Amino acid sequence: MEKLITGVREFQTQDFPRRKAFYERLAARTQRPEALFITCSDSRVHPNEITSTEPGDLFLVRNAGNVVPPDGGPAGGEIATIEYALAVLNVRHIVICGHSQCGAMQAMLDGNVPDDLPGLKAWLRYLETTRQIVRRKHQNLEGAELLKAATEENVLVQMNHLSTHPQVASRLSMGELHIYGWYYDIGTGQVLEYDQSQGVFRELGDDALAASPLPVRAASA
Ligand SMILES: [Zn+2]
């Protein structure tokens, strides 16, 4: 904890005074984030850093495996946050960003979560659709290639889950909302985006590619 406490002191004595006017402006108005950014809890993934954005720019949902529970399940923090982003903050762009070396994806592929982690075990049910797609579609892959393919497939599955929610589906149908699928490589800094017209992830271009509305796959949980 020492690192965190020292860090807070540094922030308060150095960064904050230097950018006091910026923070005062942030506090003086309601937030108006550019996008809802849904990504993994992994500590190596830093949404603001990889998008060169500031406090106030990204509304965040983070959990193990950048999961969006499909509509019809129990109410949870993810859905509440997504609804708030759309209905209150009027967010018009949602990014779902998976990443390299994802522990949640590896756990899904390994399928051997210990019984004394019942919460994680239950959570991984939301990855069951991804697991079955990967098992059928990527039988020929292994190791790092398999993990990357699984992570990309999972981004697509979670995009589909997202589109099952009425608040999302209704805005997609009106062209008022755009959903983007990204893959971030921790070791290289590369960000790939899903190109729906080609059905592949490719280097993020100048024009962000929205992939929506998507055909809704059967909910996994
Ligand atoms: Zn992860």
Residues whose N, C-alpha, C, O or C-beta is under 5 A from the ligand:
A	BS01	ZN	C40 D42 G65 C102 G103 A104
